[in-house]
Amino acid sequence: MRTTLLVLALSLTQGPVAEAPPRAAEFVVLLEGTLPLVLSAPHGGSEKPASAPDRTTGVTTLDVGTRELALSVADELEQLLHARPFVVATTIHRSKVDLNRAADDATDADGLGAEVWREYHAALERATKAARKLRDGRALVIDVHGHAHEEPLVELGFALDAKQLALDDDALARERWFGEERVDVPWVRGEQSLGARLAEAGLAALPCPARPHPDGKPYFNGGYIVRRHRDATLRAVQLEFPAAARARERRPETARRVARALAEVLADWYPEPAPAEKPPESKPSGVKSPAAK
């Protein structure tokens, strides 16, 4: 009895046990997939943990509805293809860390925000590595964002600026892409490009065959993620959606249209390998065909 009272007295004097600080992994979501496609949503989180200092420079607002849109597109693709893309998303607010910037610019101080940045990009690397194994080492990253430009276009960022996109196809094909490769013009704005497929699905897009360059209008050409998570066999495109397309009441329809476009792109550019032909079955010696007399 004396021991019980002593333990109770100690617990009352010590007060409540302090909660452990949140871990970076708690703010990063990685959903496994079965398609050579990774959807990324780095600016759709809303949580603001006190242990992560606020950023004081750069854009600090979230891209409303982008995390939900990426998840809805994944669901719609599963309905269409009976297979799912990988999804990497965050729940942390952009005011704490900007996951679409280089590490030095992502946060104002080392700590939880910087740890989330490292966790997010590690998750993207794991997802792209797994996605590549599904199609002969090739895969696609779609980085989902939102813009507030006046014209309600879905802007596709290939890390090509407006000046480059203003070139004709022959001149654009001679441009260096990421400092090493020649630009693949059909991929950027050809008849089977993602922009073309989005337009066919009812979403006005830039660039696409009918709208090959920004024509002096504001345009996002792709940020850190599409520049970092790519190489000769891993393509990456930043999709910037207008506010109307991300609004709660319009989001399901947007997701259906985007999924339809992505399904076409996967069929055009990442087709499933044809099944190997089975060798003809050999008949055991001494067994006659039923037609034999």
C-alpha positions as CSV (number, residue, x, y, z in Angstrom):
1,M,0.0,0.0,0.0
2,R,2.8,2.4,0.9
3,T,4.5,1.6,-2.4
4,T,1.3,2.3,-4.4
5,L,0.8,5.7,-2.7
6,L,4.4,6.7,-3.3
7,V,4.1,5.9,-7.1
8,L,0.9,7.9,-7.3
9,A,2.5,10.8,-5.5
10,L,5.4,10.8,-7.8
11,S,3.2,10.8,-10.9
12,L,1.2,13.7,-9.6
13,T,4.2,15.8,-8.9
14,Q,6.0,15.0,-12.2
15,G,3.0,16.1,-14.3
16,P,2.0,14.8,-17.8
17,V,4.6,13.0,-19.8
18,A,5.8,15.1,-22.7
19,E,4.9,13.9,-26.2
20,A,7.7,12.8,-28.5
21,P,8.4,15.3,-31.3
22,P,6.9,14.3,-34.7
23,R,9.1,12.3,-37.1
24,A,9.7,13.3,-40.7
25,A,8.2,10.0,-42.0
26,E,4.8,11.0,-40.5
27,F,4.5,13.7,-43.1
28,V,5.3,11.7,-46.2
29,V,3.0,9.3,-47.9
30,L,4.3,6.6,-50.3
31,L,1.6,4.4,-51.9
32,E,2.9,1.4,-53.9
33,G,1.8,1.0,-57.5
34,T,1.7,-1.5,-60.4
35,L,2.2,1.0,-63.3
36,P,5.5,2.6,-64.5
37,L,4.0,5.9,-63.3
38,V,4.7,8.0,-60.2
39,L,2.4,10.8,-59.1
40,S,4.0,13.4,-56.8
41,A,2.1,16.1,-54.8
42,P,4.6,18.2,-52.9
43,H,2.6,21.3,-52.1
44,G,-0.8,19.9,-51.0
45,G,-0.2,19.4,-47.3
46,S,-1.9,21.5,-44.5
47,E,-0.2,20.4,-41.3
48,K,2.0,23.0,-39.5
49,P,4.0,21.3,-36.8
50,A,5.4,23.8,-34.2
51,S,8.7,22.1,-34.2
52,A,9.4,23.1,-37.8
53,P,10.2,26.9,-38.1
54,D,8.2,28.9,-40.7
55,R,9.8,29.8,-44.0
56,T,10.3,33.6,-44.4
57,T,11.2,33.7,-48.1
58,G,9.6,32.3,-51.3
59,V,6.1,31.2,-51.8
60,T,4.5,29.7,-48.7
61,T,0.9,29.0,-49.7
62,L,-0.3,25.5,-50.4
63,D,-1.6,24.4,-53.8
64,V,-5.2,23.8,-52.8
65,G,-6.6,20.4,-53.8
66,T,-3.4,19.0,-55.4
67,R,-2.9,16.1,-52.9
68,E,-6.5,15.1,-53.2
69,L,-6.4,15.4,-57.0
70,A,-3.3,13.2,-57.3
71,L,-5.0,10.5,-55.1
72,S,-8.2,10.8,-57.2
73,V,-6.3,10.4,-60.4
74,A,-4.7,7.2,-59.0
75,D,-8.2,5.9,-58.2
76,E,-9.5,6.7,-61.7
77,L,-6.5,5.0,-63.3
78,E,-7.2,1.9,-61.3
79,Q,-10.8,1.9,-62.6
80,L,-9.5,2.3,-66.2
81,L,-6.5,0.0,-66.2
82,H,-7.0,-2.2,-63.2
83,A,-3.6,-1.1,-62.0
84,R,-2.4,1.8,-59.9
85,P,0.4,4.4,-60.2
86,F,2.8,5.0,-57.3
87,V,1.9,8.1,-55.3
88,V,4.2,10.2,-53.2
89,A,2.5,13.0,-51.3
90,T,3.0,15.1,-48.1
91,T,0.8,16.3,-45.4
92,I,3.1,19.1,-44.2
93,H,2.4,22.7,-45.2
94,R,4.5,24.6,-47.7
95,S,5.1,27.3,-45.1
96,K,7.4,24.8,-43.3
97,V,9.2,23.3,-46.3
98,D,9.1,23.7,-50.0
99,L,9.7,20.2,-51.4
100,N,10.0,21.5,-55.0
101,R,13.2,23.4,-54.2
102,A,16.8,22.4,-53.7
103,A,17.7,21.5,-50.1
104,D,19.5,24.9,-49.5
105,D,16.3,26.8,-50.4
106,A,13.7,24.5,-49.1
107,T,13.7,25.6,-45.5
108,D,15.1,28.5,-43.4
109,A,16.8,26.3,-40.8
110,D,17.8,22.7,-40.4
111,G,15.4,20.6,-38.4
112,L,12.1,18.9,-39.0
113,G,11.4,20.7,-42.3
114,A,14.8,19.6,-43.7
115,E,14.2,16.1,-42.5
116,V,10.9,16.0,-44.3
117,W,12.6,17.2,-47.5
118,R,15.1,14.4,-47.3
119,E,12.3,11.8,-46.6
120,Y,10.2,13.0,-49.5
121,H,12.9,12.8,-52.1
122,A,14.0,9.5,-50.7
123,A,10.4,8.3,-51.2
124,L,10.4,9.5,-54.7
125,E,13.6,7.7,-55.4
126,R,12.2,4.5,-54.0
127,A,9.0,4.8,-56.0
128,T,10.8,5.6,-59.3
129,K,13.2,2.7,-58.8
130,A,10.2,0.3,-58.3
131,A,8.2,1.8,-61.2
132,R,11.1,1.3,-63.6
133,K,11.2,-2.4,-62.9
134,L,7.7,-2.7,-64.4
135,R,8.6,-1.5,-68.0
136,D,12.2,-2.4,-69.0
137,G,13.7,0.2,-66.8
138,R,11.5,3.1,-68.0
139,A,9.0,5.2,-66.1
140,L,7.3,8.5,-65.8
141,V,7.0,11.1,-63.0
142,I,4.0,13.5,-62.9
143,D,4.5,16.3,-60.4
144,V,1.1,17.8,-59.5
145,H,0.8,21.6,-58.7
146,G,-1.7,24.5,-58.9
147,H,-1.4,27.9,-60.5
148,A,-3.4,31.1,-60.3
149,H,-2.8,32.5,-63.8
150,E,-5.6,34.2,-65.6
151,E,-5.9,31.7,-68.4
152,P,-7.3,28.4,-67.2
153,L,-4.8,26.1,-68.8
154,V,-3.1,22.9,-67.6
155,E,0.5,24.0,-67.9
156,L,3.0,21.2,-68.6
157,G,6.5,21.9,-67.4
158,F,9.3,20.0,-69.2
159,A,12.1,22.2,-68.0
160,L,11.9,24.1,-71.3
161,D,11.4,27.8,-71.1
162,A,9.0,29.9,-73.1
163,K,11.8,31.1,-75.4
164,Q,12.7,27.5,-76.3
165,L,9.0,26.5,-76.8
166,A,8.6,29.5,-79.2
167,L,11.0,27.8,-81.6
168,D,9.7,25.8,-84.5
169,D,9.9,22.0,-84.2
170,D,13.2,21.7,-86.2
171,A,14.9,24.3,-84.1
172,L,13.5,23.0,-80.9
173,A,14.8,19.5,-81.8
174,R,18.3,20.9,-81.9
175,E,18.1,22.4,-78.4
176,R,19.8,20.8,-75.5
177,W,17.6,19.3,-72.8
178,F,18.9,19.3,-69.3
179,G,22.3,20.2,-70.8
180,E,22.8,16.8,-72.3
181,E,20.1,15.4,-74.6
182,R,18.4,16.8,-77.7
183,V,14.7,17.8,-77.1
184,D,12.2,15.1,-78.0
185,V,9.7,17.3,-79.7
186,P,7.0,14.6,-80.3
187,W,7.1,13.9,-76.5
188,V,6.7,17.6,-75.7
189,R,4.0,18.7,-78.1
190,G,3.4,16.1,-80.7
191,E,0.1,14.3,-81.6
192,Q,0.7,11.7,-78.9
193,S,2.1,14.1,-76.3
194,L,0.5,14.4,-72.8
195,G,-0.7,17.9,-73.8
196,A,-2.4,16.5,-76.8
197,R,-4.1,13.7,-74.8
198,L,-5.2,16.2,-72.1
199,A,-6.8,18.3,-74.9
200,E,-8.5,15.3,-76.3
201,A,-9.9,14.5,-72.8
202,G,-11.3,18.0,-72.6
203,L,-8.6,19.9,-70.6
204,A,-7.0,22.9,-72.4
205,A,-3.3,22.3,-72.1
206,L,0.0,24.1,-72.9
207,P,2.1,23.0,-74.8
208,C,0.1,20.8,-77.2
209,P,-0.2,20.7,-81.0
210,A,-2.8,23.5,-81.0
211,R,-1.0,25.6,-78.4
212,P,2.7,24.9,-78.8
213,H,4.1,27.8,-76.7
214,P,3.0,30.3,-74.1
215,D,2.8,33.3,-76.6
216,G,4.0,35.8,-74.0
217,K,1.6,34.6,-71.2
218,P,2.6,33.5,-67.7
219,Y,3.8,29.9,-67.7
220,F,5.5,27.5,-65.3
221,N,8.1,25.4,-67.0
222,G,8.9,22.9,-64.3
223,G,10.7,23.1,-61.0
224,Y,13.3,21.2,-58.9
225,I,11.5,17.8,-58.8
226,V,11.2,17.4,-62.6
227,R,14.9,18.4,-63.0
228,R,16.2,16.1,-60.2
229,H,14.0,13.0,-60.7
230,R,14.8,12.2,-64.3
231,D,17.4,10.7,-66.6
232,A,17.6,9.0,-70.0
233,T,15.0,6.4,-69.0
234,L,12.9,8.4,-66.4
235,R,10.8,11.2,-67.8
236,A,9.2,13.9,-65.6
237,V,6.6,16.5,-66.2
238,Q,5.2,19.1,-63.9
239,L,1.4,19.6,-64.3
240,E,0.1,23.0,-63.1
241,F,-3.7,23.0,-62.7
242,P,-5.8,26.1,-62.6
243,A,-7.9,26.8,-59.5
244,A,-11.2,25.9,-61.2
245,A,-9.9,22.4,-62.1
246,R,-8.9,21.8,-58.5
247,A,-12.1,23.1,-56.8
248,R,-13.9,20.4,-54.8
249,E,-16.9,20.3,-57.1
250,R,-14.8,20.0,-60.2
251,R,-12.0,17.7,-58.9
252,P,-13.7,14.4,-59.7
253,E,-14.2,15.3,-63.3
254,T,-10.7,16.7,-63.6
255,A,-9.3,13.4,-62.2
256,R,-11.3,11.4,-64.7
257,R,-10.0,13.5,-67.6
258,V,-6.4,13.4,-66.4
259,A,-6.5,9.6,-65.9
260,R,-7.9,9.1,-69.4
261,A,-5.0,11.2,-70.8
262,L,-2.4,9.4,-68.8
263,A,-3.8,6.0,-69.8
264,E,-3.3,7.0,-73.4
265,V,0.2,8.2,-72.8
266,L,1.1,5.0,-71.0
267,A,-0.2,3.0,-74.0
268,D,1.6,5.2,-76.5
269,W,5.0,5.5,-74.7
270,Y,5.1,2.8,-72.1
271,P,3.3,-0.2,-73.7
272,E,3.3,-3.5,-71.9
273,P,5.7,-6.0,-73.5
274,A,4.0,-8.5,-75.8
275,P,3.6,-11.9,-74.2
276,A,6.3,-14.4,-75.4
277,E,4.9,-16.9,-77.9
278,K,4.7,-20.4,-76.6
279,P,6.7,-23.0,-78.7
280,P,4.4,-25.5,-80.4
281,E,3.7,-28.6,-78.3
282,S,5.5,-31.7,-79.5
283,K,3.5,-34.9,-79.6
284,P,4.9,-38.0,-77.9
285,S,6.4,-40.4,-80.4
286,G,4.1,-43.2,-81.5
287,V,0.9,-41.1,-80.9
288,K,-1.1,-40.5,-84.1
289,S,-3.1,-37.4,-84.8
290,P,-6.9,-37.9,-84.5
291,A,-7.1,-37.1,-88.2
292,A,-4.7,-39.9,-89.1
293,K,-6.2,-43.0,-90.6
